[in-house]
Amino acid sequence: MTLRFNMTVQCRMTAEFQQGGKIIKAHHSSPHGDKFQELLNEFFIIYNAGKTGAPYAFELKWNDDRADYLWSVSKDTDIEVEITELSPTGESYKEQLIKHTFSFEELFNTIYISLSEMLKAFGFIGYKTNWEAGNFPIYEYLILKSENYNLELQKVNFADVSDDQEDPYWRRKVSPADELRLITL
């Protein structure tokens, strides 16, 4: 099974699952808000905790004009993704479209490839003008790209924080040179 996220110029985000000859698409349009970013936020909680093996689960309602999709994702060792189609009008209608287990690497490699394709197709500015509800997910893209190229992002500490003081997260940043180098790779 393969997963791919794709954005079209009609302001639609599609999660496309392909297994054998069967293709299942779950759509989401920007007037419903940036559910793609919310989905990435949840996946990146798994990403950040996943290297330690911590279990995590979430559900996200992905709205479309004609149907709603419930993304149920859980992680123990591998990541299980289940998408259920819901009716926006009839609460009793539920049809399971996908239930598949992905390896950690497979899922995040797929997200990286999808983001790379969207960046090539639209660019940072074009992404925003075509997907009015949100900006290009640069954080997620650069984190995955750094891993893909086996580059460690160097943390830069501010001068007013001494070495013996705990360095709060908001007082750290990644070297802008590292970020720019990643963008141009």
N, C-alpha and C positions, 0 to 999 in steps of 0.2 A: 504494500500500500504506500502510495506517495501522497504527500500533502503539499499544497502550494497556495500561497496568498497572492492575489492579483488585484490591481486597481484598474478600473477603466475610466475613460474620460467622461463617462456618464455619471460620475460620482458614485460608483458602486465598488465595494470591496467584496471579493469573492474568496471563500475558502474552498479549494477544489481538492477533492479526494479521488484518487484513481487506484483501482485495484483490478488487475486484469484488463478487460475491456470496459468495465463499468466506471462511469464518472459521476460523482455526486457533488453538487455545488450548493453551498450555503451562502446566500447573498446578504449584503448589508449596505444600506445607502446612507450618505452623510447627513441628510435631514434628521436622522434619528440620533445624532451625536456620534462621537468618535469611539464606538465600541471596539474598533480594532486596537486603539491604544489601550483601552481598558483590558482587553484580552492579552496584549503584550505585557502590560503591567503585572498581571497575574502569572503569566509564563515566566517573567523575570524574577518573581518571588521564588518560583521553583528553581530557576537557573541559579540564583544566589544561594539558596539553601541546598540545592541538589547535589552539589559537590560534597556536602557533608552527609548526604543520605537521609536528611530529615524528611519525614512524610509531610504531604501538603495536599489539600483538595480545594477546589473552588467550583462554583457554578456561575455562568454569565449568560444573561439573556441577550441574544444578538437579534435585534429587530430588523425586519425587512418590510417592504410595502405590502407584501401578500402573505407572509408567514413569519413566525418568530421561531428562533432556534435556541435551544438551551444547550450551552456548552457545559458539560460536566467533565472536569479534569481532575485526576488524582495521581499522586506519585508516591510510590513506596520505593521501589528500585527502578522500575521502568515507569513511563508516563502513559496512563490510559486516558484516551480521549473518546468521549461519547457525545454525539450530537443528536438531539431529539427535535424533530419538527413539531411545532405547536401551531395551533390556529389562533389568530388574533381575536376571533369571535367566539369559538367554541372551546371551553375549558377542558372538555373530555377528550378532545382529539390530541393524540400523541403518537408519533411514528418515529421509531429509532432509525436514523439514517446511517450512522457510523458508530461502531464501537471497536476501537483498535488500540493496541498497545505499541507505543513507540519507544525506542531506546532514547535515552537522554541526548546522545550525540545526534541521532537521526532527526529528532524533532528540532533541535536548535540549528542544525545545519540547514534544514528546510526553511526555517524562518530567515536565516542569513541569506540564502539564495533568493528567496522571495523579496526581501528588502533590497538586495543588490539589483534585481530586475526592475523593481519600481523606481529606484534611484536612476538607473540608466534610462528608463522610459520617460520620467518626469522631471528629474532634478529636484533640488530642495525647494525652489520657488514654485516650479510647476506642480509639485505634489500638493502644496498648499492651495494653489489656485484651482486645482481639480478636486481636491478633497477639502472642502471648506471647513470641516469640523475640526481639523487638527493639522499640526505640522508634521514633517517627516520625522519618524522616530530615530533620531540620530544617535541617542545614547545606546539603544539596543543594537543598532547597526554597527557602531564602532566597537562595542564590547565583543560582539560575535566576530567581527572582522579581525580584531586583534588576536583572538583565539585561533581563527582560521590561518593566520600568518605566523602563529607562534611568537607574537610580540607581547611583551609584558608592558602594560601602561605604567609609567613611573608616576608616583604620587609626588606632588610638590607641596611642601609645607610652607605656611606663611611665617615670616621672620619673627612675629611677636608671640609665637608659641614655643616655649622652651621644650627641650628634649624630655625633661622629667615630668612635664605636664601632659595630661591626657589630651590627645588631639581630637576634638570633636569632628564628626563627619563633615559638617558644613564648613569647617575651616581648612579642609583639604581640597585639592583639585588635581586633575591629571595635567601633565605638562602639555601646554598648547602645541608645542612642537610635535609631540607624539600624536596628538589628535589630527593635526594637519598632515603629517606623514601618512597616517592611516587613510585619510580621505583621498589622497593622491595615489595610493597604491593601486 
